[in-house]
């Protein structure tokens, strides 16, 4: 699934005549192109799709969306290790899966 995910701009630089940023998506940091929203500043939140910032977003909306995506598991699906997720989905032993099983038994 490809989502437009909100992220917070950590740093901005010019690379090969392209305005780029390091963007934090709830703990996952990726490089993002800022050419579509050239007025973005460090600390701003943007909606990002396939590596391009598309629009500025207010902090409260960004945090609510990140929390919702995290609760739904889509952040892991978008940014997580696909092999680890496949192993967990197949029922392979994993500390988080064990913790969840223990929690259900309580």
C-alpha positions in Angstrom: 0.0 0.0 0.0 1.3 3.5 -0.8 0.2 6.2 1.6 0.8 9.9 1.9 2.4 10.0 5.3 2.9 13.1 7.5 6.5 13.8 8.6 8.5 16.5 10.4 11.3 18.2 8.5 14.6 17.8 10.5 17.1 19.4 8.2 17.1 20.9 4.7 19.9 20.9 2.1 20.5 21.5 -1.6 21.6 18.4 -3.5 22.4 18.5 -7.2 20.2 21.7 -7.5 17.3 20.0 -5.7 16.0 21.0 -2.3 16.0 17.9 -0.1 15.2 17.2 3.5 15.6 14.6 6.2 12.1 13.9 7.4 11.0 12.1 10.5 8.0 9.8 10.2 7.3 8.9 13.8 10.8 7.6 14.3 11.7 6.6 10.8 13.9 9.2 9.0 13.9 9.3 5.2 15.2 11.7 2.5 12.4 13.7 0.9 12.3 16.1 -2.1 10.9 19.5 -1.2 10.6 20.9 -4.8 6.8 20.8 -4.7 6.7 22.9 -1.5 9.7 25.1 -1.7 8.7 27.2 1.4 9.0 24.3 3.8 11.2 25.0 6.8 12.9 22.9 9.5 10.2 21.9 12.1 7.4 22.1 9.6 5.2 19.0 8.9 4.5 17.8 5.4 2.4 15.2 3.7 4.9 13.0 1.8 4.1 10.5 -0.9 6.8 8.3 -2.7 9.6 10.6 -1.5 8.0 13.9 -2.4 6.6 16.5 0.1 3.2 17.4 -1.4 1.7 19.8 1.1 2.3 21.5 4.5 0.3 20.1 7.4 -0.2 21.5 10.9 1.5 19.7 13.8 -1.7 18.5 15.5 -3.1 17.0 12.3 0.2 15.4 11.6 0.5 13.8 15.1 -3.1 12.6 15.0 -2.5 11.0 11.6 0.8 9.4 12.6 -0.9 7.9 15.8 -3.8 6.6 13.7 -1.4 5.0 11.2 0.7 3.5 13.9 -2.4 2.0 15.6 -3.5 0.5 12.3 -0.1 -0.9 11.7 0.4 1.0 8.4 3.6 2.7 9.5 5.2 -0.7 9.9 3.8 -1.8 6.6 5.2 1.4 4.9 8.5 1.7 6.7 9.1 -1.6 8.6 11.2 -4.5 7.6 9.1 -6.5 5.2 10.9 -9.8 5.9 10.3 -9.4 9.7 6.7 -8.5 9.1 6.2 -11.6 6.8 7.8 -13.8 9.4 5.5 -12.4 12.2 2.5 -12.8 9.9 3.5 -16.4 9.3 3.6 -17.0 13.1 7.4 -17.2 13.4 8.8 -16.6 16.9 9.5 -12.9 17.6 9.8 -11.2 21.0 6.9 -8.8 20.2 4.7 -11.8 19.2 5.6 -13.6 22.4 4.8 -10.6 24.5 1.4 -10.2 22.7 0.6 -13.9 23.4 1.5 -13.6 27.0 -0.6 -10.4 27.3 -3.6 -12.3 25.8 -3.3 -15.1 28.4 -3.3 -12.6 31.3 
